[in-house]
Amino acid sequence: MSDMFDLDAPTLSRYVMKNTKDPELVILLNSLATSFKLIASAVGRAGVAKLYGLAGEVNSTGDDQKKLDVMSNDMMINALIHSGVCCVLVSEENEDPIIVPADKAGKFCVAFDPLDGSSNIDCNVSVGTIFSVYERKDGSVNDLLRSGADCICAGYCCYSSAVELVFTFNGGTVEGFCLDPTIGEFIHTRIDMKFPADGGKRIYSCNEGNYIHWDKPIQDAVSVFKSGVDGEPYTARYVGSMVADIHRTLLYGGVYIYPADKKSPKGKLRCLYEGIPMALIIEQAGGIASTGYFQGKIGRVAELVPDAIHCKCPIIMGGPRDVGVIYDCYKKAGVETPSI
């Protein structure tokens, strides 16, 4: 019997309860997990339930909304409002922040991208959810316009052949949980996730269609990756769903590049619910989460302070070995770079 069933399943709820003394945070994570299960079910049934295609609207940043975008957003909003522990919600799909009614309000502020990579959903490519959590100060949207230093926890959920949740508390370890569909619970399967100690696989991940818009150090770095480092060329892998690309980078090694460029001088990815939560995970797993050259310097994504809920930022995330190649190209161009 014990070979077939885990008689002492290490669930997400147990992990959160063990690592925090805050019962409201346990409720929050359980509510998020419920929404991830609902989204996973909808993604898995998208074809037969006729959920492919556009909803006929655009989101806060001007992207066309898919039917699953709208559904996933509603699932998360409903779960978080009715949790009783949230006061402010920010979603990529809503132009304005959502202020939770006073009778249901709690002490947490949550920002999220309910279905990252949804442009790929119709061709059955992996998609995901990203979230960051802050504590209430005055109950306004300003509670979320803070740097990653104030983010108390963050994570992402990847919907693919398995449903995996990667989660971290600020200052803690990065942990992985896999949804067991037989019991409907996220089970702790990856403990203290770290970038491979030897750097791992040599993989660079970027949209090379933007090559002509990049600054020269980024172009030079990609050329180095192609020609090889220490005689070994890198492999190109780019899914186009940030969750999928970051998840692979974290597990296998390599670097994910979405820099500022001539076309998008402030970057393309959203700072509050893409850049900061991913930076928290990458750094606490032993990687580097850099802005590249942005606002006159090379800085950390986690140090950025959003000036609006949907503001954007550039991202270079990966292991020290691979981000170091990019830093070397900036050094050659005369740009001061942080030490690794």
TORNUDREN-113730 format. One line per 3 residues: number of its first residue (from 1); their letters; for each residue z, y, x of C-alpha. Coordinates in Angstrom, 2 decimals, decimal comma. Example, Ala and Ser with C-alpha at 12.3 -4.5 7.8 and 13.67 -1.06 7.14 Angstrom:
REM TORNUDREN-113730
1) as) 7,80 -4,50 12,30  7,14 -1,06 13,67
***
This chain:
REM TORNUDREN-113730
1) msd) 0,00 0,00 0,00  0,91 2,48 2,75  -2,51 1,92 4,37
4) mfd) -4,21 3,22 1,21  -1,89 6,07 0,26  0,02 8,74 2,13
7) lda) 3,50 8,32 0,72  4,67 11,60 2,24  1,69 13,95 1,88
10) ptl) 2,13 17,13 3,98  0,78 19,63 1,45  0,00 23,34 1,74
13) sry) 2,95 24,14 -0,55  5,33 22,24 1,71  4,00 24,01 4,81
16) vmk) 4,39 27,47 3,29  7,87 26,73 1,97  8,94 25,41 5,37
19) ntk) 7,58 28,40 7,29  8,71 31,24 5,05  11,93 31,99 3,22
22) dpe) 10,01 34,03 0,66  9,49 32,18 -2,65  7,06 34,88 -3,82
25) lvi) 4,82 34,15 -0,86  4,86 30,48 -1,84  3,75 31,47 -5,34
28) lln) 0,98 33,65 -3,89  -0,42 30,89 -1,69  -0,24 28,41 -4,56
31) sla) -2,19 30,84 -6,76  -4,81 31,32 -4,05  -5,05 27,54 -3,61
34) tsf) -5,59 27,13 -7,35  -8,46 29,60 -7,27  -10,00 27,78 -4,29
37) kli) -9,91 24,50 -6,22  -11,61 26,15 -9,20  -14,28 27,71 -6,97
40) asa) -14,84 24,40 -5,16  -15,39 22,71 -8,51  -17,86 25,40 -9,61
43) vgr) -19,76 25,24 -6,31  -19,93 21,46 -6,52  -21,32 21,60 -10,07
46) agv) -23,59 24,61 -9,54  -26,81 22,65 -9,96  -25,98 20,64 -13,06
49) akl) -24,11 23,54 -14,67  -27,09 25,89 -14,09  -25,04 28,31 -11,99
52) ygl) -27,77 29,06 -9,49  -29,57 32,40 -9,57  -28,70 36,05 -10,00
55) age) -26,27 37,52 -12,50  -28,41 40,65 -12,84  -25,90 43,00 -11,21
58) vns) -25,04 44,34 -7,75  -21,63 44,38 -6,09  -19,65 47,19 -4,46
61) tgd) -21,81 47,17 -1,33  -25,17 46,99 -3,08  -25,80 43,25 -2,72
64) dqk) -27,29 41,33 -5,64  -24,60 39,30 -7,38  -25,11 35,59 -7,94
67) kld) -23,72 33,90 -11,04  -21,24 32,11 -8,80  -20,19 35,43 -7,24
70) vms) -19,11 36,71 -10,64  -17,43 33,45 -11,64  -15,57 33,08 -8,33
73) ndm) -14,41 36,68 -8,50  -13,06 36,22 -12,03  -11,27 33,03 -11,00
76) min) -9,48 34,76 -8,13  -8,60 37,88 -10,09  -7,17 35,85 -12,98
79) ali) -5,14 33,61 -10,68  -3,71 36,51 -8,70  -2,91 38,81 -11,63
82) hsg) -1,12 36,02 -13,50  0,78 34,93 -10,39  3,22 37,77 -11,03
85) vcc) 3,52 38,56 -7,31  0,55 40,94 -6,73  0,28 44,67 -7,30
88) vlv) -3,12 45,67 -5,85  -6,29 43,58 -5,49  -9,48 44,48 -3,65
91) see) -12,59 42,35 -4,03  -16,02 42,70 -2,49  -17,41 42,32 -6,00
94) ned) -15,51 45,31 -7,47  -16,24 48,87 -6,45  -12,72 50,03 -7,30
97) pii) -9,34 48,45 -6,52  -7,62 46,50 -9,27  -4,12 47,75 -10,06
100) vpa) -2,07 44,97 -11,63  -0,23 45,98 -14,84  3,40 46,84 -14,20
103) dka) 4,76 43,96 -16,27  2,91 41,47 -14,04  3,14 43,33 -10,72
106) gkf) 4,78 41,98 -7,58  5,02 42,96 -3,95  1,74 41,71 -2,44
109) cva) -1,64 43,36 -1,99  -4,59 41,00 -1,54  -8,12 41,75 -0,34
112) fdp) -10,78 39,07 -0,63  -14,42 38,12 -0,50  -14,54 35,52 -3,28
115) ldg) -17,78 33,84 -2,21  -18,94 34,75 1,28  -22,50 33,65 2,04
118) ssn) -23,47 33,35 -1,61  -27,06 34,34 -0,82  -27,31 30,77 0,51
121) idc) -25,86 29,05 -2,54  -29,19 28,26 -4,22  -30,28 26,19 -1,20
124) nvs) -26,95 24,32 -1,02  -25,69 25,85 2,24  -21,96 26,09 2,95
127) vgt) -20,15 29,09 1,47  -16,54 30,22 1,55  -13,74 32,57 0,53
130) ifs) -11,93 34,98 2,90  -8,64 36,75 2,17  -6,00 38,98 3,74
133) vye) -2,51 39,77 2,43  -0,37 42,89 2,89  3,07 43,86 1,54
136) rkd) 3,51 46,64 -0,97  4,62 50,10 0,12  3,86 52,44 -2,78
139) gsv) 1,74 50,17 -4,99  -1,49 52,10 -4,37  -4,71 51,16 -2,61
142) ndl) -3,34 52,85 0,52  -1,17 49,78 0,98  -4,33 47,95 2,07
145) lrs) -5,74 50,66 4,34  -3,80 49,43 7,35  -4,66 47,62 10,55
148) gad) -4,36 43,90 11,18  -0,90 44,51 12,66  0,37 44,93 9,08
151) cic) -1,51 41,96 7,64  1,15 39,33 6,93  -1,20 36,37 6,50
154) agy) -4,89 35,60 6,22  -7,27 32,71 5,81  -10,57 31,34 4,66
157) ccy) -11,67 28,38 2,56  -14,94 26,61 3,34  -16,78 24,74 0,56
160) ssa) -18,99 21,99 1,95  -18,92 18,20 2,27  -15,16 18,75 2,38
163) vel) -13,14 21,74 1,19  -11,14 23,13 4,12  -8,61 25,94 4,11
166) vft) -7,75 27,58 7,43  -4,64 29,75 7,23  -2,27 31,69 9,47
169) fng) 0,81 33,88 9,26  0,71 36,98 11,46  2,25 35,97 14,77
172) gtv) 2,05 32,27 13,94  -0,25 29,34 14,53  -3,58 28,61 12,86
175) egf) -3,39 25,62 10,54  -6,04 23,64 8,66  -5,74 22,00 5,24
178) cld) -8,27 19,73 3,56  -8,48 19,34 -0,22  -7,80 15,76 -1,28
181) pti) -9,69 15,47 -4,59  -7,78 12,34 -5,57  -4,50 14,26 -5,93
184) gef) -5,82 17,82 -6,17  -3,79 19,09 -3,22  -4,57 20,70 0,13
187) iht) -3,28 18,35 2,84  -2,29 19,53 6,33  -4,96 17,97 8,58
190) rid) -5,40 20,35 11,55  -2,24 21,40 13,39  -2,07 24,46 15,65
193) mkf) -5,82 24,98 15,85  -7,04 26,37 19,18  -10,36 27,11 20,82
196) pad) -11,34 24,23 23,13  -9,43 24,64 26,42  -12,60 24,20 28,49
199) ggk) -14,57 26,65 26,34  -16,14 23,91 24,29  -19,80 23,83 23,39
202) riy) -22,06 26,60 24,61  -23,27 28,06 21,31  -24,27 31,59 20,42
205) scn) -24,55 32,57 16,76  -26,33 35,71 15,60  -29,20 36,97 13,45
208) egn) -31,88 37,46 16,10  -34,04 39,22 13,52  -31,91 42,26 14,35
211) yih) -32,61 42,01 18,10  -34,69 45,19 18,31  -31,85 47,19 16,73
214) wdk) -29,12 46,05 19,15  -27,89 48,02 22,15  -29,15 46,81 25,53
217) piq) -25,94 45,01 26,64  -26,07 42,82 23,52  -29,76 42,13 24,10
220) dav) -29,01 41,29 27,73  -26,16 38,96 26,74  -28,39 37,00 24,37
223) svf) -30,97 36,73 27,14  -28,25 35,34 29,42  -27,26 32,81 26,77
226) ksg) -30,88 31,68 26,49  -31,51 31,43 30,21  -28,16 29,77 30,85
229) vdg) -24,76 30,33 32,39  -23,93 28,21 35,46  -27,28 26,54 34,98
232) epy) -26,59 25,50 31,39  -28,43 27,28 28,54  -26,69 27,92 25,26
235) tar) -27,75 26,50 21,90  -28,49 28,87 19,00  -26,75 28,12 15,69
238) yvg) -26,72 30,59 12,80  -25,91 29,62 9,21  -25,76 33,10 7,72
241) smv) -22,46 32,36 5,93  -19,70 33,97 7,97  -17,11 31,36 6,99
244) adi) -19,36 28,51 8,11  -20,31 30,21 11,39  -16,73 31,18 12,26
247) hrt) -15,39 27,74 11,31  -17,89 26,05 13,62  -17,15 28,55 16,40
250) lly) -13,41 27,93 16,12  -13,77 24,14 16,16  -16,58 23,71 18,69
253) ggv) -16,40 26,86 20,84  -19,03 29,52 21,40  -19,44 33,07 20,13
256) yiy) -20,35 34,72 16,82  -22,12 38,07 17,12  -22,70 40,68 14,39
259) pad) -22,62 43,95 16,34  -23,14 47,55 15,38  -26,78 48,51 15,86
262) kks) -29,34 51,22 15,17  -29,84 49,97 11,62  -26,11 49,57 10,86
265) pkg) -24,21 51,86 13,25  -20,88 51,01 11,60  -21,59 47,30 11,53
268) klr) -22,48 45,15 8,54  -19,41 43,07 7,72  -16,52 44,44 5,68
271) cly) -13,44 45,33 7,71  -10,67 44,68 5,19  -11,61 41,26 3,83
274) egi) -13,94 39,87 6,51  -13,24 41,45 9,90  -9,44 41,75 9,93
277) pma) -8,55 38,33 8,45  -11,03 36,54 10,71  -9,75 38,51 13,72
280) lii) -6,19 37,40 12,97  -7,30 33,76 12,89  -9,52 33,97 15,99
283) eqa) -6,93 35,72 18,16  -4,08 33,44 17,15  -6,28 30,45 17,97
286) ggi) -6,71 31,77 21,52  -10,02 33,56 21,05  -11,20 37,16 21,24
289) ast) -12,08 39,29 18,21  -13,89 42,35 19,56  -15,76 45,20 17,95
292) gyf) -18,22 45,35 20,84  -19,14 48,94 21,69  -17,99 50,93 18,65
295) qgk) -16,69 54,47 18,19  -17,04 55,16 21,90  -15,21 52,12 23,24
298) igr) -14,82 48,36 23,12  -11,80 47,55 20,99  -10,11 44,88 18,91
301) vae) -11,11 44,33 15,30  -7,42 43,83 14,44  -6,66 47,40 15,60
304) lvp) -9,17 49,03 13,26  -7,68 50,99 10,37  -9,99 50,87 7,32
307) dai) -10,78 54,32 5,94  -12,06 52,87 2,65  -11,66 49,53 0,92
310) hck) -15,29 48,53 1,50  -15,82 50,08 4,94  -17,69 48,03 7,52
313) cpi) -17,12 47,03 11,11  -18,97 45,24 13,93  -17,80 41,82 15,06
316) img) -17,98 39,76 18,25  -15,72 36,73 17,93  -15,39 33,65 20,08
319) gpr) -13,78 31,99 23,05  -12,89 33,98 26,20  -15,60 32,28 28,28
322) dvg) -18,38 33,28 25,91  -17,18 36,74 24,90  -16,78 37,31 28,65
325) viy) -20,55 36,99 29,07  -21,02 39,90 26,66  -18,30 41,95 28,36
328) dcy) -20,02 41,39 31,71  -23,23 42,85 30,30  -21,32 45,92 29,09
331) kka) -19,70 46,30 32,52  -23,13 46,26 34,17  -24,13 49,05 31,78
334) gve) -21,15 51,13 32,92  -18,97 50,58 29,85  -15,24 50,07 30,39
337) tps) -14,27 46,67 29,03  -10,91 45,04 28,35  -9,68 42,35 30,70
340) i) -9,81 38,76 29,45
***
